Amino acid sequence: MDSLRDQWRAGNTTLGLWASLANPTSAEMLGRAGLDYVCIDNQHGLVDYTTAIGMYPAIAYGGTTPIARVPWNEPGIIGKHLDAGAQGIIVPMVNTAEEAQAAVAACRYPPHGARSFGPAGVAPRYRDYFDNTPDQIAVVPMVETVEALGNVEAIVSTPGVDAIYVGPADLSISLGLPPRNNDDVPEFVEALETIVAACQNHGVVPGIHSSGSLTPRRLEMGFRMITVTADAVALGVGLKAEIAKARSEDGATGSDKMY
């Protein structure tokens, strides 16, 4: 499979899914959905490190690039998730160029960074890991505060930053808005446009957490890394849809396939 960096170098837009449930089987199902990446959420998701170790190969086995959102901008945990098999790292709450530099350093071996060598989990799955795979690791700081918005030009111009990922809920809170997509609020839309413009000016991929219905709008705005839904969200939507069919008076039919 092509890495995210390879796809971005080719000018492609990438769509992905979010894994917040601690289950390798559901992670493999996400990997088989046919999108470009699956992100294991180790920050707000219900996934601990031991479970994540089994989810990375499950996603890759499904044919999709596994990436991770780490709990924080801390080199130890970033290194462990890379060693387990993450092919990209989303780093939350990056507010300055210095913090972006720290994220890059944690993802790269010397002389380009400070990552320690010991890919115990991932090396058996990739030939010549040290020589080849590190060039494929995507470094993706999150811009999700007013402070980061004010420093976005410096963040995106940091060498080694491949993409920026917007957390709409935290960005909204920082702007004094409810924690959701606030596309009806000019201040929120202007913030997104500022981030996209900065990314485009510096050859960095703009990314964002989205939904299926919002994805066409995000594509229109210029985002090129878009998470379209999460496992828990899709489970809830699917349950509601099936229950509504079961309770409908018109006897609407669906698939009779049980699995």
Backbone bond lengths (Angstrom), bond angles and torsions (degrees), N, CA, C in turn:
res aa  C-N    CA-C-N  psi(-1)  N-CA   C-N-CA  omega(-1)  CA-C   N-CA-C  phi
1 M - - - 1.456 - - 1.524 109.83 -
2 D 1.318 117.23 146.84 1.461 120.65 176.55 1.520 109.42 -75.00
3 S 1.325 115.64 139.37 1.458 119.48 176.35 1.517 110.02 -72.62
4 L 1.329 115.81 166.06 1.461 119.25 175.80 1.521 110.77 -61.05
5 R 1.325 116.67 -40.25 1.467 118.87 -179.88 1.531 111.16 -62.24
6 D 1.345 116.57 -40.44 1.461 119.68 177.74 1.522 110.91 -62.49
7 Q 1.327 116.10 -42.77 1.464 119.78 -179.32 1.522 111.03 -65.96
8 W 1.320 115.92 -41.03 1.463 118.85 -179.96 1.522 111.45 -68.38
9 R 1.329 116.94 -38.04 1.465 119.98 176.98 1.522 110.97 -60.77
10 A 1.333 115.01 -32.21 1.475 119.95 179.04 1.524 112.18 -81.31
11 G 1.335 116.93 -1.37 1.459 121.06 178.83 1.514 114.23 84.34
12 N 1.334 117.31 14.13 1.465 120.67 -176.63 1.523 112.51 -81.52
13 T 1.312 115.13 154.58 1.456 122.79 169.91 1.520 108.05 -93.99
14 T 1.331 116.79 139.70 1.463 120.99 -177.17 1.523 110.39 -119.75
15 L 1.316 115.48 134.15 1.457 122.47 176.56 1.525 108.37 -112.94
16 G 1.331 116.41 145.69 1.454 118.96 -177.00 1.506 113.97 -146.44
17 L 1.316 114.35 -179.32 1.458 123.83 -179.28 1.516 109.32 -127.51
18 W 1.330 115.13 163.52 1.459 122.83 -173.85 1.534 108.86 -119.61
19 A 1.317 117.04 127.17 1.463 121.79 178.88 1.520 109.86 -107.42
20 S 1.322 116.03 108.17 1.465 120.31 179.35 1.521 112.19 -112.63
21 L 1.334 117.32 -8.60 1.456 121.92 178.65 1.526 109.80 -95.18
22 A 1.305 116.85 138.97 1.466 122.26 -173.61 1.520 110.22 -85.33
23 N 1.331 115.84 80.06 1.453 119.14 -176.16 1.529 110.94 -156.59
24 P 1.331 118.89 115.21 1.468 120.70 178.57 1.526 113.70 -61.87
25 T 1.335 117.61 -31.65 1.467 119.76 -179.81 1.523 111.17 -66.81
26 S 1.339 116.58 -47.01 1.463 118.37 177.80 1.525 110.71 -67.27
27 A 1.354 117.52 -31.31 1.459 120.31 176.64 1.525 110.68 -63.91
28 E 1.333 116.59 -40.72 1.465 119.36 177.29 1.525 110.79 -64.26
29 M 1.333 116.73 -38.71 1.467 120.01 177.58 1.525 110.58 -60.79
30 L 1.325 117.05 -41.41 1.463 120.04 176.08 1.527 109.98 -62.13
31 G 1.337 116.00 -41.09 1.456 120.04 179.60 1.511 112.89 -63.44
32 R 1.321 117.19 -27.29 1.464 121.61 -179.19 1.533 112.89 -88.56
33 A 1.322 117.22 1.32 1.475 119.97 -176.27 1.523 113.18 -74.59
34 G 1.333 117.45 -12.97 1.454 120.11 174.01 1.512 116.27 93.52
35 L 1.335 117.82 13.56 1.465 119.64 176.75 1.528 109.84 -97.16
36 D 1.326 117.16 -171.12 1.461 120.72 -168.28 1.524 114.28 -92.88
37 Y 1.308 118.14 -25.49 1.459 120.36 179.83 1.521 109.59 -152.89
38 V 1.326 114.19 157.79 1.460 121.91 168.20 1.515 106.71 -128.20
39 C 1.319 116.15 125.93 1.467 121.59 -179.81 1.523 110.01 -101.58
40 I 1.332 116.42 122.61 1.459 121.90 173.07 1.524 107.83 -83.96
41 D 1.318 115.78 119.76 1.466 120.58 -176.32 1.524 110.16 -88.58
42 N 1.326 114.72 99.00 1.460 121.16 178.42 1.527 112.19 -92.46
43 Q 1.330 117.03 2.77 1.464 120.29 176.83 1.522 110.39 -93.47
44 H 1.322 116.97 -65.32 1.460 120.97 -178.38 1.528 113.27 -104.72
45 G 1.329 117.18 -10.60 1.452 119.99 178.25 1.519 111.44 -72.87
46 L 1.333 116.18 171.88 1.464 122.08 -176.77 1.523 111.10 -95.93
47 V 1.314 116.02 36.61 1.461 122.63 -173.17 1.530 109.87 -111.36
48 D 1.337 116.26 124.49 1.456 118.59 172.08 1.524 109.19 -95.97
49 Y 1.326 116.63 171.59 1.461 120.16 -173.18 1.522 112.05 -63.27
50 T 1.326 117.31 -40.33 1.460 120.65 -178.35 1.526 111.19 -60.79
51 T 1.328 117.09 -41.01 1.467 120.22 178.28 1.519 110.88 -70.87
52 A 1.328 116.86 -38.29 1.467 120.48 -179.79 1.523 111.43 -59.44
53 I 1.339 117.01 -33.89 1.466 120.87 179.88 1.528 110.78 -54.93
54 G 1.340 117.35 -39.19 1.452 120.89 178.96 1.514 114.05 -83.30
55 M 1.314 117.08 -18.59 1.469 120.07 -178.39 1.523 112.37 -79.73
56 Y 1.342 118.16 -32.08 1.465 120.05 -179.23 1.530 111.74 -61.20
57 P 1.345 119.50 -52.34 1.468 117.66 178.23 1.522 113.13 -66.41
58 A 1.334 117.74 -28.96 1.468 120.00 178.51 1.525 110.56 -64.41
59 I 1.331 116.86 -41.73 1.471 121.00 177.85 1.524 110.41 -65.85
60 A 1.338 116.21 -44.87 1.462 120.15 179.45 1.528 110.55 -63.49
61 Y 1.327 117.15 -39.42 1.467 121.47 177.66 1.528 110.62 -62.11
62 G 1.322 116.25 -31.37 1.457 120.52 176.56 1.518 113.37 -74.36
63 G 1.342 116.82 -8.86 1.460 120.46 174.96 1.513 115.38 99.23
64 T 1.334 117.06 17.55 1.466 121.15 -175.13 1.521 109.98 -128.19
65 T 1.327 116.75 152.89 1.462 121.47 179.33 1.529 110.54 -74.09
66 P 1.342 118.39 122.63 1.460 120.45 176.45 1.527 111.27 -87.23
67 I 1.319 116.17 130.71 1.463 121.21 174.10 1.525 108.35 -129.01
68 A 1.329 116.69 174.64 1.462 120.40 -177.02 1.510 111.10 -137.39
69 R 1.321 115.63 144.31 1.460 119.74 160.90 1.522 105.71 -99.64
70 V 1.319 115.90 120.09 1.460 120.73 -178.47 1.526 109.72 -85.61
71 P 1.341 117.32 162.75 1.465 119.54 -178.38 1.524 113.67 -64.68
72 W 1.352 116.19 -32.33 1.464 118.71 -175.73 1.515 109.04 -163.40
73 N 1.322 115.84 172.11 1.458 122.13 -179.37 1.525 109.25 -82.51
74 E 1.324 115.18 74.22 1.462 121.69 -174.61 1.525 108.17 -131.78
75 P 1.331 118.78 124.23 1.467 120.81 -169.99 1.519 114.64 -64.08
76 G 1.344 117.87 -31.56 1.457 119.80 -179.19 1.514 112.69 -62.91
77 I 1.326 116.67 -50.15 1.463 119.67 -177.98 1.528 111.12 -72.99
78 I 1.326 118.33 -33.24 1.467 120.52 175.15 1.525 109.75 -60.49
79 G 1.335 116.60 -46.15 1.457 120.81 179.55 1.520 112.47 -61.82
80 K 1.317 117.17 -40.17 1.456 120.19 -179.43 1.526 112.06 -65.07
81 H 1.319 117.23 -38.76 1.465 119.05 179.22 1.522 111.62 -72.69
82 L 1.317 117.47 -32.49 1.462 119.72 173.18 1.524 110.22 -66.66
83 D 1.329 116.67 -43.06 1.463 120.64 178.89 1.524 111.70 -63.85
84 A 1.335 117.51 -27.67 1.461 121.47 179.73 1.521 112.51 -80.29
85 G 1.348 117.17 -21.03 1.457 118.55 176.86 1.511 117.32 136.22
86 A 1.335 118.74 -0.42 1.462 119.75 176.88 1.526 110.06 -64.16
87 Q 1.325 116.47 133.63 1.455 121.77 178.72 1.528 111.96 -103.91
88 G 1.303 115.17 11.28 1.455 122.08 175.52 1.511 108.24 -168.64
89 I 1.323 116.19 150.21 1.461 121.37 -177.91 1.523 110.00 -128.10
90 I 1.337 115.57 120.38 1.460 121.88 171.02 1.516 107.54 -94.61
91 V 1.330 116.13 124.62 1.464 121.93 -173.14 1.527 109.41 -111.94
92 P 1.332 118.73 117.51 1.464 120.53 -176.16 1.519 113.55 -74.36
93 M 1.334 114.67 157.50 1.463 123.69 169.47 1.527 114.02 52.01
94 V 1.327 115.89 47.61 1.470 120.23 173.93 1.524 107.35 -89.39
95 N 1.321 116.11 113.97 1.468 120.87 -171.55 1.523 114.96 -109.09
96 T 1.337 117.28 -13.53 1.467 120.58 -176.25 1.522 110.41 -140.17
97 A 1.325 115.68 166.07 1.460 120.64 175.76 1.525 110.59 -62.73
98 E 1.340 116.74 -37.00 1.466 120.23 179.55 1.531 111.27 -62.57
99 E 1.323 116.36 -39.26 1.458 119.81 178.09 1.524 110.76 -69.86
100 A 1.329 117.02 -34.23 1.469 120.55 175.27 1.525 110.45 -65.60
101 Q 1.325 116.48 -40.80 1.466 120.77 177.23 1.524 111.28 -61.20
102 A 1.323 116.96 -39.06 1.463 120.95 178.78 1.530 110.59 -64.70
103 A 1.329 117.30 -38.99 1.462 120.89 178.25 1.524 111.07 -64.19
104 V 1.324 116.23 -43.75 1.465 120.25 178.46 1.525 110.17 -61.81
105 A 1.320 116.98 -45.86 1.467 121.21 -178.30 1.522 111.57 -60.23
106 A 1.342 117.16 -36.68 1.460 120.77 -179.07 1.524 112.21 -69.76
107 C 1.335 117.39 -19.71 1.470 121.83 -177.03 1.522 113.55 -99.63
108 R 1.328 118.28 -8.66 1.460 121.09 -174.29 1.528 110.67 -120.58
109 Y 1.333 115.24 140.59 1.458 120.56 173.94 1.532 109.63 -74.92
110 P 1.345 117.96 155.22 1.460 120.32 173.39 1.537 110.29 -57.42
111 P 1.324 118.94 146.46 1.465 126.96 9.60 1.530 114.02 -89.61
112 H 1.329 117.89 3.54 1.466 120.38 -176.60 1.519 113.19 -90.82
113 G 1.318 116.89 -7.00 1.457 120.84 -179.25 1.504 110.85 -164.76
114 A 1.328 116.24 -155.75 1.463 120.56 -175.25 1.525 112.21 -134.09
115 R 1.327 117.20 17.47 1.466 120.47 -179.48 1.525 110.49 -66.71
116 S 1.321 115.29 135.81 1.462 121.16 177.55 1.523 109.69 -83.49
117 F 1.334 117.24 144.17 1.461 121.28 -176.61 1.530 111.53 -87.74
118 G 1.321 115.87 132.47 1.464 122.08 177.11 1.511 110.47 165.14
119 P 1.347 118.03 56.75 1.469 121.25 -174.89 1.532 111.99 -77.03
120 A 1.312 116.92 65.66 1.460 121.95 -171.20 1.522 113.09 -59.48
121 G 1.327 117.86 -39.32 1.451 120.34 -176.95 1.516 113.62 -84.90
122 V 1.325 116.71 -38.14 1.464 120.16 -169.48 1.527 113.76 -92.12
123 A 1.335 118.61 -27.47 1.468 120.78 -173.61 1.525 113.64 -56.36
124 P 1.350 119.89 -40.88 1.468 118.98 -179.77 1.528 113.73 -63.22
125 R 1.324 117.55 -18.61 1.464 120.67 -177.65 1.528 113.09 -92.96
126 Y 1.339 116.88 -8.94 1.460 120.45 -176.96 1.522 109.28 -133.86
127 R 1.317 116.60 127.53 1.462 120.87 178.02 1.529 109.88 -71.40
128 D 1.334 115.40 136.97 1.472 121.27 177.29 1.528 111.48 50.82
129 Y 1.322 115.96 53.80 1.461 121.52 -174.29 1.527 112.28 -53.71
130 F 1.319 117.69 -47.92 1.466 120.36 -175.61 1.524 111.56 -61.12
131 D 1.322 116.76 -39.68 1.466 120.22 -175.40 1.521 113.13 -79.86
132 N 1.326 116.53 -33.97 1.463 119.11 -169.58 1.525 115.47 -109.80
133 T 1.312 117.43 -50.06 1.456 120.14 -170.46 1.525 114.65 -66.60
134 P 1.342 119.57 -38.14 1.473 116.70 -178.69 1.518 114.55 -54.93
135 D 1.332 117.08 -28.83 1.467 119.42 177.80 1.522 111.32 -68.68
136 Q 1.333 116.96 -14.26 1.452 120.73 -178.42 1.535 112.69 -95.75
137 I 1.327 117.65 -10.65 1.471 120.90 -176.38 1.525 110.48 -70.25
138 A 1.326 117.24 122.84 1.460 122.26 179.44 1.523 110.27 -89.71
139 V 1.308 116.60 131.57 1.468 122.54 178.02 1.528 107.79 -107.02
140 V 1.345 115.34 118.65 1.469 120.32 -170.11 1.530 110.62 -132.06
141 P 1.330 118.77 89.09 1.456 120.28 174.42 1.532 111.18 -68.51
142 M 1.317 115.88 149.88 1.463 120.66 175.64 1.526 110.21 -95.45
143 V 1.319 115.96 134.78 1.464 122.91 171.13 1.517 106.36 -108.16
144 E 1.324 116.22 109.42 1.470 119.45 -172.58 1.523 113.09 -148.38
145 T 1.346 116.46 23.17 1.459 120.63 175.95 1.522 109.50 -140.66
146 V 1.319 115.55 163.87 1.465 120.51 175.77 1.522 110.17 -62.87
147 E 1.336 116.90 -37.86 1.470 120.04 177.98 1.526 110.37 -60.94
148 A 1.313 117.28 -46.61 1.466 120.65 179.23 1.521 111.16 -63.97
149 L 1.330 116.39 -37.81 1.460 120.77 178.12 1.527 110.46 -60.36
150 G 1.319 116.45 -40.30 1.455 120.36 178.36 1.516 113.17 -69.35
151 N 1.335 116.49 -23.02 1.464 121.48 -178.97 1.523 112.54 -107.41
152 V 1.326 117.29 14.44 1.459 119.19 -169.64 1.526 113.08 -62.84
153 E 1.334 118.02 -35.64 1.467 119.77 178.56 1.525 110.86 -62.77
154 A 1.324 116.92 -41.03 1.467 120.49 179.17 1.528 111.08 -69.86
155 I 1.315 116.98 -36.37 1.468 120.57 -179.52 1.526 110.24 -66.92
156 V 1.336 117.32 -48.52 1.465 119.58 -176.08 1.525 112.37 -71.52
157 S 1.327 117.98 -20.44 1.462 119.95 178.43 1.523 112.34 -89.78
158 T 1.322 117.38 3.95 1.460 121.67 177.34 1.521 109.70 -70.16
159 P 1.330 118.74 123.92 1.472 120.25 -179.66 1.532 111.22 -57.80
160 G 1.326 115.65 133.63 1.457 120.49 178.26 1.508 114.74 97.95
161 V 1.328 117.70 -11.56 1.470 120.59 176.20 1.527 108.03 -79.58
162 D 1.323 116.20 123.01 1.465 121.13 -177.27 1.522 112.74 -94.84
163 A 1.319 116.20 -36.37 1.462 120.85 -176.60 1.520 108.68 -151.25
164 I 1.314 115.24 163.41 1.460 123.35 172.72 1.525 106.67 -118.31
165 Y 1.326 116.55 138.32 1.464 120.08 179.93 1.529 108.44 -120.06
166 V 1.322 115.55 124.47 1.459 121.39 -178.26 1.522 109.62 -92.42
167 G 1.329 115.39 127.53 1.456 121.05 169.63 1.518 108.12 -96.48
168 P 1.337 118.93 101.41 1.468 120.59 -173.87 1.522 113.88 -60.85
169 A 1.322 118.21 -35.08 1.468 119.97 -177.27 1.520 111.17 -66.58
170 D 1.351 116.78 -50.89 1.467 118.90 -179.41 1.524 112.02 -67.85
171 L 1.331 116.82 -36.59 1.461 119.14 176.63 1.524 110.01 -62.26
172 S 1.330 116.48 -41.56 1.466 120.34 178.87 1.525 111.11 -62.90
173 I 1.324 116.74 -45.24 1.467 120.15 179.35 1.526 110.50 -59.55
174 S 1.330 115.82 -43.38 1.460 120.00 179.89 1.526 111.84 -64.23
175 L 1.335 116.34 -27.92 1.467 120.84 177.37 1.527 112.37 -85.59
176 G 1.343 116.55 0.59 1.459 120.38 -179.47 1.514 113.62 84.16
177 L 1.336 116.56 22.99 1.462 122.03 -177.08 1.521 110.11 -113.84
178 P 1.339 118.27 167.98 1.466 120.60 175.83 1.523 111.06 -64.75
179 P 1.332 118.59 153.09 1.466 122.08 -176.73 1.526 113.41 -76.19
180 R 1.321 115.66 77.92 1.462 120.87 -179.37 1.526 108.29 -161.52
181 N 1.324 117.09 -179.16 1.460 120.41 169.94 1.528 108.62 -73.29
182 N 1.316 115.86 121.75 1.471 121.06 -176.31 1.525 110.42 -112.81
183 D 1.325 115.94 57.61 1.461 119.93 -176.39 1.519 113.36 -69.90
184 D 1.311 116.75 -8.15 1.462 120.00 175.57 1.528 111.65 -91.25
185 V 1.336 117.00 2.26 1.470 121.95 -178.58 1.528 108.79 -112.32
186 P 1.329 118.40 116.93 1.468 121.08 -176.82 1.526 113.38 -54.56
187 E 1.324 117.75 -37.80 1.465 120.75 -177.63 1.530 111.08 -61.98
188 F 1.313 116.37 -38.45 1.465 121.07 179.22 1.524 110.39 -69.07
189 V 1.317 116.49 -46.18 1.463 120.77 -179.84 1.526 110.53 -62.89
190 E 1.310 117.15 -40.83 1.464 121.11 178.64 1.527 110.98 -62.85
191 A 1.330 116.68 -37.73 1.465 120.67 177.90 1.524 110.36 -62.32
192 L 1.339 117.00 -44.99 1.461 120.25 178.28 1.528 110.81 -62.87
193 E 1.322 117.01 -41.81 1.463 120.51 -179.62 1.528 111.17 -64.94
194 T 1.331 116.36 -35.91 1.466 120.69 177.64 1.526 110.81 -64.01
195 I 1.324 116.15 -42.37 1.464 121.05 -179.23 1.526 110.31 -66.43
196 V 1.322 116.83 -45.95 1.470 120.29 179.87 1.526 110.34 -60.96
197 A 1.323 117.25 -44.67 1.469 121.07 -178.67 1.524 110.93 -62.18
198 A 1.340 117.19 -42.51 1.464 120.56 179.19 1.525 110.63 -63.12
199 C 1.317 116.45 -42.58 1.467 120.04 178.58 1.521 110.85 -62.16
200 Q 1.318 116.60 -46.18 1.461 120.19 -178.55 1.520 111.58 -63.92
201 N 1.322 116.79 -34.93 1.475 120.69 179.67 1.519 112.28 -66.21
202 H 1.334 117.32 -25.31 1.471 120.81 -174.20 1.528 112.77 -117.04
203 G 1.318 117.66 12.09 1.453 120.16 177.05 1.513 114.19 68.42
204 V 1.340 116.44 30.23 1.457 122.51 179.52 1.527 108.04 -108.69
205 V 1.323 116.52 145.79 1.469 121.13 -176.62 1.530 109.97 -82.51
206 P 1.328 118.58 124.24 1.460 120.93 174.68 1.534 110.56 -82.49
207 G 1.335 115.76 128.58 1.457 120.79 -179.52 1.514 111.32 -126.28
208 I 1.329 116.09 160.95 1.459 119.15 -177.51 1.518 110.81 -160.45
209 H 1.315 115.08 150.99 1.461 123.10 172.60 1.521 107.05 -82.63
210 S 1.331 116.26 127.46 1.458 119.50 -171.70 1.525 110.37 -137.14
211 S 1.312 114.98 -158.71 1.463 123.38 174.04 1.522 106.69 -142.40
212 G 1.319 116.31 168.36 1.455 118.83 179.90 1.515 112.72 -58.06
213 S 1.325 116.71 -45.76 1.462 120.23 -176.89 1.527 112.52 -70.77
214 L 1.343 116.92 -27.57 1.462 120.28 -178.98 1.524 112.86 -85.70
215 T 1.320 117.34 -16.55 1.460 120.30 -172.96 1.534 113.30 -58.19
216 P 1.339 120.81 -44.00 1.475 118.91 178.19 1.528 112.49 -57.05
217 R 1.333 116.50 -39.24 1.471 119.88 178.60 1.523 110.76 -66.23
218 R 1.327 116.67 -41.21 1.469 119.88 179.75 1.531 110.92 -65.61
219 L 1.313 116.83 -37.87 1.463 120.06 175.76 1.524 110.59 -62.62
220 E 1.322 115.87 -41.92 1.465 121.31 177.98 1.527 111.45 -60.41
221 M 1.322 116.16 -35.83 1.463 120.84 -178.74 1.525 112.23 -73.87
222 G 1.339 116.81 -16.17 1.458 119.95 177.99 1.514 115.22 110.94
223 F 1.318 117.44 3.92 1.467 119.19 177.96 1.523 109.82 -70.28
224 R 1.349 116.02 141.72 1.463 121.14 -176.22 1.525 113.18 -123.62
225 M 1.317 117.19 0.25 1.471 122.53 173.08 1.530 105.37 -133.64
226 I 1.321 116.43 105.75 1.465 119.66 -171.42 1.525 109.78 -130.29
227 T 1.323 115.68 122.62 1.460 121.03 173.60 1.522 108.04 -87.60
228 V 1.336 116.29 118.41 1.462 119.64 -169.53 1.531 113.61 -90.36
229 T 1.321 117.17 -24.55 1.465 119.64 174.12 1.528 109.11 -169.20
230 A 1.324 115.22 172.45 1.465 122.48 179.05 1.519 109.54 -120.31
231 D 1.332 116.28 158.82 1.462 120.57 -178.47 1.532 111.89 -57.52
232 A 1.322 117.41 -47.83 1.464 120.24 -178.25 1.525 111.54 -65.54
233 V 1.326 116.47 -38.06 1.470 120.72 178.31 1.528 110.03 -65.08
234 A 1.326 116.44 -47.82 1.462 120.53 -178.80 1.521 111.28 -63.66
235 L 1.328 116.76 -36.84 1.463 120.66 177.37 1.524 110.25 -61.60
236 G 1.331 116.31 -45.69 1.460 120.28 179.09 1.515 112.61 -63.29
237 V 1.338 116.12 -43.28 1.464 120.72 179.35 1.529 110.55 -63.53
238 G 1.323 115.72 -44.47 1.456 119.64 -179.31 1.518 112.66 -64.56
239 L 1.323 116.76 -41.04 1.461 120.34 177.92 1.523 111.38 -61.66
240 K 1.335 115.59 -46.30 1.461 119.19 -179.70 1.527 111.32 -61.39
241 A 1.335 115.99 -40.24 1.463 119.73 -178.82 1.523 111.13 -66.04
242 E 1.337 117.21 -43.70 1.464 120.13 -178.89 1.529 111.55 -68.81
243 I 1.341 115.82 -38.84 1.468 119.14 178.61 1.525 110.17 -65.86
244 A 1.345 116.39 -39.57 1.468 119.76 178.43 1.526 110.57 -62.49
245 K 1.325 117.76 -40.20 1.467 120.98 177.12 1.526 110.48 -64.01
246 A 1.335 115.63 -42.61 1.465 119.71 -178.15 1.519 111.77 -63.05
247 R 1.328 116.25 -32.19 1.464 120.79 -176.52 1.513 112.83 -95.99
248 S 1.327 117.62 -0.69 1.460 119.62 -176.00 1.521 110.12 -71.65
249 E 1.321 115.60 147.17 1.463 121.25 -177.93 1.520 111.67 -82.79
250 D 1.338 116.25 -18.22 1.462 117.23 -176.20 1.524 112.11 -88.49
251 G 1.341 116.77 1.84 1.456 120.42 176.39 1.513 112.96 66.59
252 A 1.351 116.35 35.02 1.458 120.30 179.90 1.516 109.79 -55.76
253 T 1.327 115.96 134.99 1.454 120.28 -176.74 1.520 109.76 -106.64
254 G 1.312 114.77 153.84 1.456 121.57 176.08 1.499 107.83 -134.39
255 S 1.314 116.09 -163.01 1.450 119.89 179.44 1.519 110.82 -66.47
256 D 1.347 116.11 141.50 1.451 119.40 176.22 1.527 111.52 -96.01
257 K 1.328 115.28 8.49 1.456 119.88 177.86 1.522 109.55 -74.60
258 M 1.316 116.22 128.76 1.455 119.99 -174.30 1.522 112.39 -87.69
259 Y 1.312 117.82 -22.70 1.473 120.51 178.35 1.516 109.70 -159.09
